[in-house]
Structures are given as C-alpha cells and as structure tokens.
Amino acid sequence: MKIRILAAALTAASLALATGCGGAKSDAGAAPDTKGEKGTVKIAINPWVGYEANAAVIAHLLEKELGYKVEKKTLKEEISWQGFETGEVDVVVENWGHDDLKKTYIEEKKVAVEVGPTGNSGTIGWYVPQWMADQYPDITDGKNLNKYANLFKTSESGGKGQLLDGDPSFVTNDAALVANLKLNYKVVYSGSEAAIIKAAQQATAQKKPLLFYFYEPQWLFAKEKYARVKLPAYTAGCDADPKKVACDYPDYKLDKIASKKFADTGGDAYTLVKNFSWSNDDQNKVSDYITNQGMTPEKAAEKWVTENEATWKPWVPAK
C-alpha cells in the first residue's frame, strides 16, 4: 500500500534510532571500497506487500547476480525520504506520488533523484464487496453513500457509517473527503494492510457490509471481487489543498527514488535499480507467494526470478 503518506514528519535523529544504524554512513551509495569489493545497498521497506515484492526481487538480483550486499530498513514513507539526507537510505523502490516530498528532497535539498517508473500503475479508491454492489446497485455512486450509512455503522464509528482505512501513514485524503463531501461517515484505521485485507475477506465470506479504502496493484483483486465507489472525478489540482479535497484519487505511475549519492556512485547497483520495470501481474504474483503461499520474500523472489529470466535479464548490467 498500497500509495501513501500523511504521517507526521520525524527528525533525522529519530530515523537513525528507527533504523538502528546510529547514523553510520560508510556504505551509503554502494560504492566499492578500496579493496574493490562491492558495497552495501540500503533499501527502504515501506509497509505493504507490493512494495516488499519489488524490494525482494531487486535485492535478490543485487546479491545473486551482481554480488552486492543488501540492507533492508523497515520504515514509513516519509521517514524513508529523510534517509536520503542522512545516508541511511539509498533507494525507495515504490513511490506513490508525493510531490511534496519530491519538492523538498529533490528540488530544494538536492539529496535525492527520480530513477524512473517501476512499470506499475497505481490506483487508490473506496470499495465495497461485490455482493453489496449486486444487492444495492446504486451504492457505488458516492452521492448515495449517506443513504446507506446505517449499514456501515460499527462500535468504532460513533453512530456514523464506518470508512475503513489501513495504516495511518498510507497516502489518504479520506478524512477531508468525508468532511468536504458531507458524508455521514467516520474514518477508522485498521492499522495495517493485513488488517484491511482480513476485513475485506470477511466482508465477502460472511456477507458483512464494508466500505474500505484500498489500492492496486494488490493480489487480493485476483482472488475476490470488489466494486469501486465512484467519487467526484479527479481533475488536475483538485487535491492541491489537502484540507479542501473533494475529488477522487488520481491514477499513479509508480516510480523509484534514490539518494543523489547512490545515483552518482552506485555503479551497477544503481543501473539495475534504474532498469527495474515490471507489470502489476508480476508484482501481484510475488505478493501472493509471500502472503498466501508461506514463502519468505527471499524465496518468493527466487521463485519469480527462476521463472522469469526473460523479464529481468535486461535489467542486469553486462559483466
């Protein structure tokens, strides 16, 4: 997740504590050391499985094909960007928009660079289980949501309908949308991607009403059917003021962001990250291996790499 940050900014010092690296920067940029050995590539891991799938495949190829070491750092999105400045992070391998962070770290501080698309098309929206769309055909028009608010009431929604979101750090305009569209709903955070997936699966299996925030690429859509709720159409700039947003989410062309130092000194490692580009189906397949087939990210990546050499071979610099 899944698209994704309205989390409060933390200081660079807190990043060092979160990553447990104490601010050490000797490996930043994956530059070879004086003995000619390959360096360490520091990949941020943001909290959704699609991102983890990207990172797993890139890490596998860096290690097995190019001989680098990879250090994965589990971080929220905005904290990952702070790592470009401190040397704690070399690359973010799935970025959902974040024009504000690009302005700060790329344009103003000049400590990061855009590395090109991941090949994935991202979508964020509100969804209901398909059975609800079948039973209440007009529920997929956001103008009718207040009509059905009572269906979505929960113990946590304070007498209003519940709109279930995921991790609070994910990209979301939902609180503003509820207020500005005058919807009788309350945003409730499930806390994680896994929790919102579980709620969606239960809503389908048990025929429980559920209105929830979600996104693609995501393996769940290949397993079960959900209907997207239509909100006022997105137009350029309609989300410029986060407090006044009253339009749907845009489509996202997901991309990669790297530290300027890694871009300048990362050599073959940077080239591989730059060349990495795959489809939503590819990502969903690796995500499914991790989530539903009991594989570690490393094993999931190994399986995908073994079966898809024609896709990844062009990413690897010629030896």
Secondary structure, DSSP 8 states (H G I E B T S, - for coil): -----------HHHHHHHHTSTT--TTTT----TT----EEEEEE-SSHHHHHHHHHHHHHHHHTT--EEEEEE--HHHHHHHHHHTS-SEEEEE---HHHHIIIIIIS--EEEEEEEEEEEEEEEEEEHHHHHHSGGGGBGGGGGGGGGGGB-TTTTTSEEEEE--TTS---HHHHHHHTT-SEEEEE-SSHHHHHHHHHHHHHTT----EEEEES-GGGGTS-EEEEB-S---TTTTSSTTT--S----EEEEEEEEHHHHHH-HHHHHHHHH----HHHHHHHHHHHHHS---HHHHHHHHHHH-HHHHGGGS---
